[in-house]
Amino acid sequence: MFALIDNEQITKQISGNKGITIGDVQYPKSIFTLWSEAERNAIGIYVITIDNTNKKDEAYYNNTNVSYGVVDTKAVGSYGTATAKSLADITDEDDNVSPGLKTKHKEIIKLESSALLIPTDWYVIKATEVESYSVPSTITTYRANVRTKSNDMEVLIDACSTVDELATLYEYVNTGTEENPVMEKPLGEFPKAV
């Protein structure tokens, strides 16, 4: 993106995919690809630089729209202060519930847990239908471990009091040494399928 700057103000934003008229002069679109930055700047066209300083992870924050301005004769687009999304469910005046981040993350954990258990459900079904059959202990242990891990993850999610705490649960950290790194996330991982 480019901006036409006149008197320290952005007068027009330009995509660079077509020519532009400045004053009485028609410039071809090739000025955006063939001209040097200095040549474009000389006629008042500047590359818009986006400042992401205030931009936060959109999974956890609502970012503002980018606002554009001139800073030290450069065209700059910047974000305002991001607002954290709600951790808790929100109920409006019509009793419609919008799930908060905690509910959404716990639903994902439940779906992942279910997806891990489904391939071994047939063992349990067979054991209820065939008297002489019993579920192998490795399968029983695995299924119990999946359910336990799912519950543990939900407890960790519920314990978060800020969106940053929630986000940290998913960030891998080295729990080993520099020579022998062990990358783990505080939320943990489900057991490997058997």
C-alpha positions as CSV (number, residue, x, y, z in Angstrom):
1,M,0.0,0.0,0.0
2,F,1.1,3.5,-0.8
3,A,-0.1,6.9,0.4
4,L,-0.1,10.3,-1.4
5,I,1.1,12.8,1.2
6,D,0.5,16.6,0.8
7,N,1.3,19.1,3.5
8,E,2.1,16.4,6.1
9,Q,-1.3,14.8,5.5
10,I,-2.3,11.6,3.8
11,T,-4.6,12.7,1.1
12,K,-5.1,9.4,-0.6
13,Q,-4.3,5.7,-0.1
14,I,-3.1,3.9,-3.2
15,S,-3.0,0.2,-3.9
16,G,-0.4,0.5,-6.6
17,N,-2.3,-1.5,-9.2
18,K,-3.2,1.4,-11.5
19,G,-1.8,4.7,-12.5
20,I,-2.4,8.0,-10.7
21,T,-2.9,11.6,-11.6
22,I,-1.1,14.2,-9.4
23,G,-1.9,17.7,-10.4
24,D,-1.8,17.8,-14.2
25,V,0.5,14.8,-14.5
26,Q,-0.7,11.3,-15.2
27,Y,1.7,8.6,-13.9
28,P,1.6,5.0,-15.1
29,K,1.2,2.1,-12.6
30,S,4.8,1.2,-13.3
31,I,5.9,3.9,-10.9
32,F,5.0,1.5,-8.1
33,T,7.3,-1.2,-9.3
34,L,10.0,0.4,-11.4
35,W,10.6,3.7,-9.7
36,S,12.9,3.9,-6.6
37,E,11.4,4.9,-3.3
38,A,13.3,8.2,-3.5
39,E,11.7,8.9,-6.9
40,R,8.2,8.1,-5.6
41,N,8.8,10.2,-2.4
42,A,9.8,13.2,-4.6
43,I,6.3,13.3,-6.1
44,G,4.7,12.7,-2.7
45,I,4.0,9.0,-2.8
46,Y,5.2,6.9,0.2
47,V,5.0,3.3,1.1
48,I,2.7,2.8,4.1
49,T,4.5,1.1,6.9
50,I,2.3,-0.8,9.4
51,D,3.3,-0.4,13.1
52,N,2.2,-3.7,14.8
53,T,3.3,-2.5,18.3
54,N,-0.2,-2.5,19.7
55,K,-1.5,-5.5,17.7
56,K,-2.3,-8.6,19.8
57,D,-3.2,-12.2,19.0
58,E,-6.7,-12.1,17.5
59,A,-7.5,-15.4,19.2
60,Y,-7.5,-13.6,22.5
61,Y,-7.9,-9.9,21.7
62,N,-10.1,-7.6,19.6
63,N,-7.7,-5.2,17.7
64,T,-8.8,-1.8,16.5
65,N,-8.9,-0.9,12.9
66,V,-5.6,0.5,11.5
67,S,-5.5,4.3,11.6
68,Y,-3.2,6.1,9.1
69,G,-1.1,9.2,9.5
70,V,2.2,10.9,8.8
71,V,5.1,10.4,11.2
72,D,8.4,12.1,10.4
73,T,7.4,12.4,6.7
74,K,6.6,8.7,6.5
75,A,3.1,7.2,6.0
76,V,2.3,5.0,9.0
77,G,-0.6,2.8,9.8
78,S,-1.0,1.8,13.4
79,Y,-3.3,-0.1,15.7
80,G,-4.9,1.4,18.8
81,T,-5.2,-0.4,22.1
82,A,-6.4,-3.9,21.8
83,T,-9.2,-5.1,24.1
84,A,-9.1,-8.5,25.7
85,K,-12.0,-10.9,24.7
86,S,-14.2,-12.1,27.5
87,L,-13.1,-15.1,29.5
88,A,-16.6,-15.7,30.9
89,D,-19.8,-16.3,29.0
90,I,-21.8,-13.2,28.3
91,T,-25.6,-13.2,28.5
92,D,-27.5,-10.3,26.8
93,E,-30.8,-8.8,27.7
94,D,-32.6,-11.4,25.6
95,D,-30.9,-14.3,27.5
96,N,-28.8,-15.1,24.5
97,V,-25.4,-16.5,25.7
98,S,-22.2,-15.8,23.9
99,P,-19.5,-18.2,25.0
100,G,-16.4,-16.8,26.5
101,L,-12.9,-17.9,25.8
102,K,-12.9,-20.4,28.7
103,T,-16.0,-22.1,27.4
104,K,-14.7,-22.2,23.8
105,H,-11.3,-23.6,24.9
106,K,-13.0,-26.3,27.1
107,E,-15.2,-27.3,24.2
108,I,-12.1,-27.8,22.0
109,I,-10.6,-30.0,24.7
110,K,-13.8,-32.0,24.9
111,L,-13.8,-32.5,21.1
112,E,-10.2,-33.5,21.1
113,S,-10.8,-36.0,23.9
114,S,-13.8,-37.4,22.1
115,A,-11.9,-37.8,18.9
116,L,-9.2,-39.8,20.8
117,L,-11.8,-42.1,22.5
118,I,-13.9,-42.8,19.5
119,P,-11.5,-45.3,17.9
120,T,-11.6,-47.4,21.0
121,D,-15.3,-47.2,21.7
122,W,-15.9,-50.5,20.0
123,Y,-14.0,-52.3,22.7
124,V,-16.4,-51.0,25.3
125,I,-19.4,-51.7,23.1
126,K,-18.3,-55.2,22.5
127,A,-17.7,-55.8,26.2
128,T,-21.3,-54.7,27.0
129,E,-22.7,-57.0,24.2
130,V,-20.5,-60.1,24.5
131,E,-20.4,-61.6,28.0
132,S,-17.1,-63.5,27.4
133,Y,-15.3,-60.4,26.2
134,S,-13.5,-57.8,28.3
135,V,-11.7,-54.7,27.3
136,P,-7.9,-55.1,27.3
137,S,-6.2,-53.3,30.2
138,T,-4.1,-51.2,27.9
139,I,-7.3,-49.8,26.3
140,T,-9.0,-49.2,29.7
141,T,-5.9,-47.4,31.0
142,Y,-5.6,-45.3,27.8
143,R,-9.2,-44.2,27.9
144,A,-9.0,-43.4,31.6
145,N,-5.8,-41.3,31.0
146,V,-7.5,-39.4,28.1
147,R,-10.5,-38.5,30.4
148,T,-8.2,-37.5,33.3
149,K,-6.0,-35.3,31.0
150,S,-9.1,-33.7,29.6
151,N,-10.4,-32.9,33.1
152,D,-7.0,-31.6,34.2
153,M,-6.8,-29.3,31.1
154,E,-10.3,-27.9,31.8
155,V,-9.3,-27.2,35.5
156,L,-6.2,-25.3,34.2
157,I,-8.4,-23.3,31.8
158,D,-10.9,-22.5,34.5
159,A,-8.1,-21.3,36.8
160,C,-7.1,-18.5,34.4
161,S,-8.1,-15.0,35.4
162,T,-6.7,-13.2,32.3
163,V,-6.5,-13.9,28.6
164,D,-2.7,-13.7,28.9
165,E,-2.8,-16.6,31.4
166,L,-5.0,-18.6,29.1
167,A,-2.7,-17.9,26.1
168,T,0.4,-19.0,28.1
169,L,-1.2,-22.4,28.7
170,Y,-0.6,-23.1,24.9
171,E,2.9,-21.7,24.6
172,Y,5.6,-24.3,24.5
173,V,8.5,-23.7,26.9
174,N,11.8,-25.6,27.4
175,T,11.5,-27.7,30.6
176,G,14.8,-29.4,29.9
177,T,18.2,-28.0,29.4
178,E,19.7,-25.9,26.6
179,E,21.7,-29.0,25.5
180,N,18.7,-31.4,25.9
181,P,15.6,-29.2,25.3
182,V,12.2,-30.7,26.2
183,M,9.5,-28.5,24.8
184,E,6.2,-28.7,26.7
185,K,3.2,-26.5,27.0
186,P,1.7,-25.9,30.5
187,L,-1.7,-27.2,29.4
188,G,0.0,-30.6,28.6
189,E,-0.7,-33.1,25.9
190,F,-3.1,-35.9,25.5
191,P,-1.7,-39.4,25.8
192,K,-0.6,-41.0,22.6
193,A,-3.2,-43.4,21.0
194,V,-2.7,-47.1,21.6
